[in-house]
């Protein structure tokens, strides 16, 4: 960034570098980056002073804001080279961000590693999290896990909890819910539920998923050996009803199938499968019972219900329109009236009546509707 005679700051021979840095900071905040850069350079020209790192970082920031990224990175490197425990890691942090912004992953990783090398606890959490994500994207899970765990270990409520969530997701994907549970528990301890409710809820849901996956493993282990009539039916039901919560419907169907095919426990398994069915007397006398039972085992009950209600709606409309049209033969009209009243005693009956009445009104521009009682 060049400076004109009008914008260049006057030379201050022998001036205090602390005062120069402070003046430069104020100029940068007041929207005069060229003059600020000149003062920062003046501090650097003084040589190895205690303010060299601060000036180099300040210069890097104003140059980066002005679009001169290459020069900004060089200034960052000057700050890093001083080894200053405060401004060195801040400069490495800034350098890493410039490389991440440009999609330069290897260079960003080296800069984040420089942040870690300084050991300043204020900058370790974001550095470890960034390195974990870079290693994860590169497919190096072991290296990523090490940095995620170190980010959690810092106790930082922001970056530590993000690291806990990231690591837990990978552990769940890799079939290790027990370790995911431990890391999520550690992450939850970092959060104040009242001040960060969304972050807390995010980890709490992930913790619940880890518990579900552990439960799936435990229920599966209970069914791994010979069928036990004492616990087999219960384990079958618990496993079959839990697997769909994790998107594993095909496995749930197989669990029900195996239980129903085992003569030692089939009766108890069937009773558990049908625990929510209505009491219709002898199920063997109802033609739809096998279909209903199979749909529960397959996890297709919502689709079956949709098909059934769709068919009922269509047939009801045909009957009700005929009934609303007025008298045919007395017996025919009486039967039609009985047919359209059938749904009234069911909890969903009034909804069917209302739907038909509205459709009839729109079709005929009339308030006519069949009786509902």
C-alpha positions as CSV (number, residue, x, y, z in Angstrom):
1,X,0.0,0.0,0.0
2,X,1.7,3.2,-1.1
3,X,1.5,6.5,0.8
4,X,1.3,9.9,-0.7
5,X,3.1,12.9,0.9
6,X,-0.2,14.1,2.1
7,X,-1.1,10.8,3.9
8,X,2.3,9.8,5.1
9,X,2.9,10.5,8.8
10,X,5.6,12.9,9.8
11,X,8.9,11.3,10.9
12,X,9.2,11.1,14.6
13,X,12.8,10.5,15.5
14,X,13.4,8.7,18.7
15,X,9.7,8.5,19.5
16,X,8.4,6.0,22.0
17,X,7.2,2.8,20.1
18,X,4.3,2.4,22.5
19,X,3.0,5.9,21.6
20,X,3.5,5.2,17.9
21,X,1.5,1.9,18.1
22,X,-1.3,3.6,20.0
23,X,-1.4,6.5,17.5
24,X,-1.5,3.9,14.7
25,X,-4.3,2.0,16.3
26,X,-6.4,5.1,16.6
27,X,-5.7,6.1,13.0
28,X,-6.8,2.7,11.8
29,X,-10.0,2.9,13.8
30,X,-10.7,6.4,12.4
31,X,-10.5,5.1,8.8
32,X,-7.0,6.2,8.0
33,X,-5.2,2.9,7.2
34,X,-2.4,4.4,5.1
35,X,-1.2,6.7,8.0
36,X,-1.6,3.8,10.5
37,X,0.5,1.5,8.3
38,X,3.2,4.2,8.1
39,X,3.4,4.5,11.9
40,X,3.5,0.7,12.3
41,X,6.3,0.5,9.8
42,X,8.1,3.2,11.7
43,X,8.0,1.0,14.8
44,X,9.4,-1.9,12.9
45,X,12.2,0.3,11.6
46,X,13.3,0.9,15.2
47,X,14.5,-2.7,15.3
48,X,14.1,-5.3,18.0
49,X,11.9,-3.4,20.5
50,X,9.3,-4.9,22.8
51,X,6.6,-3.5,20.5
52,X,7.9,-5.1,17.3
53,X,5.3,-7.9,17.4
54,X,2.4,-5.6,18.1
55,X,3.4,-3.3,15.3
56,X,3.8,-6.2,12.8
57,X,0.4,-7.6,13.7
58,X,-1.2,-4.1,13.4
59,X,0.4,-3.6,10.0
60,X,-0.8,-7.1,8.9
61,X,-4.4,-6.2,9.9
62,X,-4.5,-2.9,8.1
63,X,-2.9,-4.3,5.0
64,X,-5.3,-7.2,4.9
65,X,-8.2,-4.9,5.3
66,X,-6.9,-2.9,2.4
67,X,-6.6,-5.9,0.2
68,X,-2.8,-6.4,0.2
69,X,-2.9,-10.0,1.5
70,X,0.6,-10.9,0.5
71,X,2.1,-8.0,2.4
72,X,-0.2,-8.7,5.3
73,X,1.0,-12.3,5.5
74,X,4.6,-11.1,5.5
75,X,3.9,-8.8,8.4
76,X,2.2,-11.7,10.3
77,X,5.4,-13.7,9.8
78,X,7.5,-10.9,11.2
79,X,5.3,-10.9,14.3
80,X,5.4,-14.7,14.7
81,X,9.2,-14.6,14.4
82,X,9.5,-12.4,17.4
83,X,8.2,-15.2,19.6
84,X,6.1,-12.7,21.5
85,X,3.7,-14.8,23.7
86,X,0.7,-12.5,23.0
87,X,1.1,-11.0,19.6
88,X,2.9,-14.0,18.1
89,X,-0.1,-16.4,18.4
90,X,-2.5,-13.6,17.4
91,X,-0.5,-13.0,14.2
92,X,-0.5,-16.8,13.5
93,X,-4.2,-16.8,14.1
94,X,-4.6,-13.9,11.6
95,X,-2.3,-15.7,9.1
96,X,-4.3,-18.9,9.4
97,X,-7.6,-17.0,8.6
98,X,-6.1,-15.4,5.5
99,X,-5.1,-18.9,4.2
100,X,-8.5,-20.4,5.1
101,X,-10.2,-17.6,3.3
102,X,-8.2,-18.4,0.2
103,X,-8.9,-22.2,0.5
104,X,-5.2,-22.9,1.2
105,X,-5.7,-25.8,3.6
106,X,-2.0,-26.8,4.0
107,X,-0.8,-23.3,4.7
108,X,-3.7,-22.7,7.1
109,X,-2.8,-25.9,9.0
110,X,0.8,-24.8,9.4
111,X,-0.4,-21.4,10.7
112,X,-2.8,-23.1,13.2
113,X,0.0,-25.4,14.3
114,X,2.1,-22.3,15.0
115,X,-0.7,-20.9,17.2
116,X,-0.6,-24.2,19.2
117,X,3.1,-24.0,19.4
118,X,2.9,-20.7,21.3
119,X,0.9,-22.5,24.0
120,X,-1.1,-19.3,24.8
121,X,-4.3,-20.8,26.4
122,X,-6.5,-17.9,25.0
123,X,-5.8,-19.1,21.4
124,X,-5.5,-22.9,21.8
125,X,-9.3,-23.7,21.7
126,X,-10.0,-22.3,18.2
127,X,-6.6,-23.6,16.9
128,X,-7.3,-27.2,18.0
129,X,-10.8,-27.1,16.6
130,X,-9.5,-25.8,13.3
131,X,-6.8,-28.4,13.1
132,X,-9.3,-31.1,14.0
133,X,-11.6,-30.1,11.2
134,X,-8.7,-29.9,8.7
135,X,-7.5,-33.4,9.6
136,X,-11.0,-34.7,9.5
137,X,-11.6,-33.3,6.0
138,X,-8.3,-35.0,5.0
139,X,-9.6,-38.3,6.3
140,X,-7.1,-38.6,9.2
141,X,-9.5,-39.4,12.0
142,X,-6.9,-40.2,14.6
143,X,-5.2,-36.8,14.3
144,X,-8.6,-35.1,14.2
145,X,-9.7,-36.9,17.3
146,X,-6.5,-35.8,19.2
147,X,-7.2,-32.1,18.4
148,X,-10.9,-32.4,19.2
149,X,-10.1,-33.9,22.6
150,X,-7.6,-31.2,23.3
151,X,-10.1,-28.5,22.4
152,X,-12.6,-30.1,24.8
153,X,-9.9,-30.3,27.5
154,X,-9.3,-26.5,27.3
155,X,-12.7,-26.1,29.0
156,X,-13.7,-23.3,26.5
157,X,-17.5,-23.1,26.5
158,X,-17.6,-22.2,22.8
159,X,-14.9,-24.1,21.0
160,X,-14.9,-26.9,23.5
161,X,-18.5,-27.7,23.0
162,X,-18.2,-27.4,19.2
163,X,-15.4,-29.9,19.3
164,X,-17.4,-32.3,21.6
165,X,-20.2,-32.3,19.1
166,X,-18.0,-32.8,16.1
167,X,-16.1,-35.6,17.7
168,X,-19.2,-37.3,18.9
169,X,-20.7,-37.2,15.4
170,X,-17.7,-39.0,14.0
171,X,-17.7,-41.6,16.9
172,X,-21.3,-42.4,16.3
173,X,-20.7,-42.8,12.6
174,X,-17.9,-45.2,13.4
175,X,-20.0,-47.3,15.8
176,X,-18.5,-46.1,19.1
177,X,-21.5,-44.6,21.0
178,X,-19.9,-45.3,24.4
179,X,-17.0,-42.9,23.7
180,X,-19.4,-40.5,22.1
181,X,-21.4,-40.5,25.3
182,X,-18.3,-39.7,27.3
183,X,-17.2,-36.8,25.1
184,X,-20.7,-35.3,25.0
185,X,-21.0,-35.5,28.8
186,X,-17.7,-33.7,29.1
187,X,-19.0,-31.1,26.6
188,X,-22.2,-30.5,28.5
189,X,-20.2,-29.7,31.6
190,X,-18.7,-26.7,29.8
191,X,-22.1,-25.1,29.0
192,X,-24.2,-22.9,31.2
193,X,-27.7,-24.0,30.2
194,X,-29.3,-20.6,31.0
195,X,-26.8,-18.5,29.0
196,X,-26.4,-20.9,26.0
197,X,-29.6,-22.9,25.7
198,X,-29.2,-23.7,22.0
199,X,-25.7,-25.1,22.4
200,X,-26.9,-27.1,25.4
201,X,-29.9,-28.5,23.5
202,X,-27.7,-29.4,20.6
203,X,-25.3,-31.5,22.7
204,X,-28.2,-32.9,24.7
205,X,-29.8,-34.3,21.6
206,X,-26.5,-35.8,20.5
207,X,-26.2,-37.3,23.9
208,X,-29.6,-38.9,23.6
209,X,-28.7,-40.4,20.2
210,X,-25.5,-41.8,21.8
211,X,-27.8,-43.4,24.4
212,X,-30.1,-44.8,21.7
213,X,-27.1,-46.4,19.9
214,X,-25.8,-47.9,23.1
215,X,-29.3,-49.3,23.8
216,X,-29.4,-50.8,20.3
217,X,-26.1,-52.5,20.9
218,X,-27.2,-53.8,24.3
219,X,-30.6,-55.1,23.0
220,X,-28.8,-56.8,20.0
221,X,-26.3,-58.4,22.4
222,X,-29.3,-59.9,24.3
223,X,-30.6,-61.5,21.2
224,X,-27.2,-62.7,19.9
225,X,-27.4,-66.1,21.5
226,X,-30.1,-68.8,21.8
227,X,-33.6,-67.4,22.3
228,X,-34.4,-66.8,26.0
229,X,-38.1,-66.9,26.6
230,X,-37.7,-64.7,29.6
231,X,-36.0,-61.8,27.9
232,X,-36.1,-62.6,24.2
233,X,-39.5,-61.1,23.5
234,X,-38.8,-58.0,25.4
235,X,-35.4,-57.5,23.8
236,X,-37.0,-58.1,20.4
237,X,-39.6,-55.4,20.9
238,X,-37.2,-52.9,22.3
239,X,-34.7,-53.4,19.5
240,X,-37.3,-53.4,16.8
241,X,-38.9,-50.2,18.1
242,X,-35.6,-48.4,18.7
243,X,-33.9,-49.1,15.4
244,X,-36.4,-46.9,13.3
245,X,-35.5,-43.9,15.6
246,X,-32.0,-44.2,14.0
247,X,-33.3,-44.6,10.5
248,X,-32.7,-48.3,10.4
249,X,-36.1,-49.5,9.4
250,X,-34.9,-52.5,7.4
251,X,-33.0,-53.9,10.4
252,X,-36.2,-53.4,12.6
253,X,-38.2,-55.5,10.1
254,X,-35.7,-58.2,10.3
255,X,-35.8,-58.2,14.1
256,X,-39.6,-58.7,14.1
257,X,-39.3,-61.4,11.4
258,X,-36.8,-63.4,13.4
259,X,-38.9,-63.1,16.6
260,X,-42.1,-64.2,14.9
261,X,-40.3,-67.1,13.2
262,X,-38.9,-68.5,16.4
263,X,-41.5,-71.0,17.8
264,X,-40.1,-70.6,21.3
265,X,-41.0,-66.9,21.6
266,X,-43.2,-66.2,18.6
267,X,-46.4,-66.0,20.7
268,X,-45.0,-63.5,23.1
269,X,-43.3,-61.5,20.3
270,X,-46.7,-61.3,18.5
271,X,-48.4,-60.1,21.6
272,X,-45.8,-57.3,22.0
273,X,-46.1,-56.4,18.3
274,X,-49.9,-56.0,18.8
275,X,-49.8,-54.2,22.1
276,X,-51.4,-51.0,20.6
277,X,-54.0,-52.8,18.5
278,X,-57.7,-52.2,19.4
279,X,-59.7,-54.9,21.1
280,X,-61.7,-56.4,18.3
281,X,-62.3,-59.9,19.8
282,X,-60.8,-62.8,17.9
283,X,-58.3,-61.3,15.5
284,X,-58.5,-64.5,13.3
285,X,-62.0,-63.4,12.3
286,X,-60.9,-60.0,10.9
287,X,-59.5,-60.1,7.4
288,X,-57.4,-57.0,7.9
289,X,-55.5,-58.2,10.9
290,X,-52.7,-59.9,9.0
291,X,-52.3,-56.8,6.9
292,X,-52.2,-54.6,10.0
293,X,-49.8,-56.8,11.8
294,X,-47.5,-57.0,8.9
295,X,-47.5,-53.2,8.4
296,X,-46.5,-52.7,12.1
297,X,-43.6,-55.2,11.7
298,X,-42.6,-53.5,8.4
299,X,-42.8,-50.0,9.8
300,X,-45.4,-49.1,7.0
301,X,-48.4,-48.4,9.2
302,X,-48.6,-44.7,8.3
303,X,-48.7,-45.6,4.6
304,X,-51.3,-48.3,5.2
305,X,-53.4,-45.8,7.2
306,X,-53.1,-43.3,4.4
307,X,-54.3,-45.8,1.8
308,X,-57.2,-46.9,4.0
309,X,-58.4,-43.4,4.7
310,X,-58.1,-42.5,1.0
311,X,-60.2,-45.5,0.0
312,X,-62.7,-44.7,2.7
313,X,-63.0,-41.1,1.7
314,X,-63.6,-42.0,-1.9
315,X,-66.2,-44.7,-1.1
316,X,-67.9,-42.4,1.4
317,X,-68.2,-39.6,-1.2
318,X,-69.8,-41.9,-3.7
319,X,-72.4,-43.1,-1.1
320,X,-73.0,-39.7,0.4
321,X,-73.6,-38.0,-2.9
322,X,-76.1,-40.6,-3.9
323,X,-77.8,-40.2,-0.5
324,X,-77.9,-36.4,-0.8
325,X,-79.4,-36.5,-4.2
326,X,-82.7,-37.6,-2.6
327,X,-85.1,-40.5,-2.6
328,X,-84.6,-43.6,-4.7
329,X,-86.3,-46.7,-3.6
330,X,-87.2,-46.6,0.1
331,X,-84.9,-49.6,1.0
332,X,-82.1,-48.2,-1.1
333,X,-82.3,-44.8,0.6
334,X,-82.5,-46.4,4.0
335,X,-79.3,-48.5,3.4
336,X,-77.5,-45.5,2.0
337,X,-78.4,-43.5,5.1
338,X,-77.1,-46.2,7.4
339,X,-73.9,-46.4,5.3
340,X,-73.1,-42.7,5.6
341,X,-73.7,-42.8,9.3
342,X,-71.2,-45.6,10.0
343,X,-68.1,-43.3,10.6
344,X,-70.0,-41.2,13.1
345,X,-69.0,-43.3,16.1
346,X,-65.2,-43.2,15.3
347,X,-63.0,-40.4,16.5
348,X,-62.2,-39.4,13.0
349,X,-65.8,-39.6,11.8
350,X,-66.7,-35.9,12.3
351,X,-63.6,-34.9,10.2
352,X,-64.8,-37.1,7.4
353,X,-68.3,-35.6,7.5
354,X,-66.9,-32.0,7.6
355,X,-64.6,-32.7,4.6
356,X,-67.5,-34.2,2.5
357,X,-69.9,-31.4,3.5
358,X,-67.4,-28.7,2.4
359,X,-66.6,-30.5,-0.9
360,X,-70.3,-30.9,-1.6
361,X,-71.0,-27.2,-0.9
362,X,-68.2,-26.1,-3.2
363,X,-69.4,-28.5,-6.0
364,X,-73.1,-27.7,-5.8
365,X,-72.9,-24.2,-4.3
366,X,-75.4,-25.4,-1.8
367,X,-75.3,-26.2,2.0
368,X,-76.7,-29.7,1.5
369,X,-74.9,-32.5,3.4
370,X,-75.8,-36.0,4.5
371,X,-76.8,-36.5,8.1
372,X,-74.0,-37.3,10.6
373,X,-76.0,-38.9,13.4
